[in-house]
Amino acid sequence: MVQQANDLVDGHQIRLDLIDSVRDNSIELQSPEQTRQATDVYIFTVNRIQKNINNDPNLKALDKKRLLTDLAGVLAEYDRSNYYLFSATALRFTMITRIQEVVDQRRIKAILNSDIVTALQVIPFFDHKPYAPDVLKHAAAIEPSLLLSKFGEFAFHRYAAEVLEAICSRAPMHVSYYMGTNNSVFQVMSTLDENGYPAIQAMMQIYRKVGSNSRVYLLLDRLMDNRILFSQAREMVKDRDSLFRYLIDVRKKSDVFAEHSIDVELQYTSSRRIRYINDLHEEDDDVRFRIIDSIPLPSEELYTMLVYGEDEVFTSSFLGIFNRLMKRMRSPGSYEFLHSVGMNRYRTFIRMCAGYNTLPQFLGKMSAWEKRSLFNRIVGGLGQEDNPLQEAVAVADIYGSLTSAEDREIFSAALKKEYETQQRTDPGVNILYQTLLQLLGISGNNPDLQEDVSALSGLSNASLFRKDGHIQQHFFFDDDDGHASFASFLSSFSGKPGWTIVDQKTYVIVQSIGGKFIRLFANKPTAEYAGQDAIRMYFQTHGHFPDVVVHRGHSYYVSTAIESLTPNAGLVILGSCGGYNNISRVLAYSPNAQIISSKQVGTMVVNNALIFTICEDLRSGKNIQWDNVWKAVNTSIKWNKTAVERFADYQEPHKNLGAILIRMYRKSL
């Protein structure tokens, strides 16, 4: 039984090995480095996992067969058409070996929680471990949708009910999509609704009255404590703007039912309003901000728009809303104001203020004691957050944006004190604070960190070229901004020496005609889907995938570009904003990629200058040195004051504190 499962794994390894027609324990790809990495993933790491399974005395024969069959199932997903996409598999297999080999349960929990998306891909390898319920309940807070899709993999365990209760408590809207159908989620809910699981019980009561398709589930918190009647809830969800105001009040609680679902709803309305204001950026302020001025929105509502719409807000939009927030603030000071909104996403707001140079104005309405107390709170309690790494990135960004020497001194002292307090607690939290201190240069010296930062300061020319040259993919989208960006992108190369543009109906290829061979594939925004599909088919047919990927569009389109990434990508340029979630996802698909992003909002003038400068360096055979690229771009855009201001928010890969922190923390674990 176990031997058959081992043979199944071995058979898939041999199949992948023979894709290049030679059985030699080597997976041949475009470059020697990729060949080494793929071989390590499909051959050596799989062998290691197999050995660990077979030699584990705590596993019964049936368990060994199950795990080996799951391992074979992962390998079965890959064939000649997609075996080059080994980075996601590498993350999964590395996670499996750490589950197998790390003895300290607190440390392995920190490892799994630091990359919960990958952890949920390998549930069969830890679902029987004592820490499984804790990890899965943690996933309920930050990845409820993915966790629900995996629920069937652990539904037979006794702890499945408590995990489902955690999901219902956090994300009832996500759970509601599963209600009323024949699936493991609803089956468990149907048997538990009267057995002491309050969130599940409340959801079943709502379901019996309105079914699964209703926003009433957003008001689970107020329904469960009987603060509103069901008839009131049904009326309240009909008007999304009124619901927005009501949910702001609900979200002031530190521990609220439906937290994740409420956040999704607040983000939807906030982003919609922010985009409306952004679209009027050329109008006078009385027109542009009419949406928040005609009936003056209170400061709490403006605050919510900013912290939930951060991925969309233009600099001028932020400043206009922030100034109105400060004028309409009903609290006597900024510190009281943050408490009046329940400290909801306060780190996000402080980080935004620091990035937009409004933090001195906001802190100016605090006493010295209040400012010190705020800084202590910002750096403290990361281990108690749903997503400690995300909050740590915010801490790093805040410190990196502080301009006052006094503020930096207060902040660094608070961070050092918190680290000393945490030293004897959870090892994952301890490592997180230690990494923060080293990254920010406050204390300690990590040679690996310095080596990483140095390596990120540039890219060798050779690393971005394969046998058939250098390839980039640029993503454009079918909206007004997409059309304007595409036209400006083409104009930045059109008529320039050494470049030509080839029209391929649904996409274009910007191609070098002198120097090293470079091709930039860009879908036409009028053929958003057809163009991207045609480019993808071209890459699959020729077996060479983009060395550089560029996202040109609003942040809500960014998933399209990120999900196209392969380990081939050495550089990813996020032409819109580049928040924690985007950076983390880029590194999941392309672990070795360098990332260029903007702390705020990208602009086509900057993006065009940046891309052209990089391409010219590559065409001439130069190595990329980011400091030199930044100087060249600043020179080329100096005629455009707005572009110069926007470019100041772009982060060089070796200065992107969030990306470096994520890399170093995961490596340190």
Secondary structure, DSSP 8 states (H G I E B T S, - for coil): -HHHHHHHHHHHHHHHHGGGT--SS----SSHHHHHHHHIIIIIIHHHHHHHHHT-TTS-HHHHHHHHHHHHHHHHT--TTTTT-HHHHHHHHHHHHHHHH---HHHHHHHHHHTHHHHGGGGGGTTTSTTHHHHHHHHHHH-HHHHHHTGGGTTTSTTHHHHHHHHHHH-HHHHHTTTTSSSHHHHHHHHHTTTT-HHHHHHHHHHHHH-SS-GGGGGHHHHHTTSS-HHHHHHHTT-HHHHHHHHHHHTTSSS-TTHHHHHHHHHHHHHHHHHHHHHTTTS-HHHHTHHHHTTT--HHHHHHHHHHSTTT--HHHHHHHHHHHHHH--SSSHHHHHHHTTTTTHHHHHHHHHHTT-HHHHHTTS-HHHHHHHHHHHHS-GGGSSSHHHHHHHHHHHHHH---HHHHHHHHHHHHHHHHHHTTS-HHHHHHHHHHHHHTTSS---HHHHHHHHHTTEE-TGGG-BTTBEEEEEE--SSHHHHHHHHHHHHHHTT-TTEEEEE-SSEEEEEESSSS-EEEEEE-GGGHHHHHHHHHHHHHHHT---SEEEE-S-GGGHHHHHTT--TT-SEEEEEEE--HHHHHHHHHH-TT-EEEEESS---HHHHHHHHHHHHHHHHTT--EEHHHHHHHHHHHTTT-HHHHHHHTTEE-GGG-HHHHHHHHHHHH-
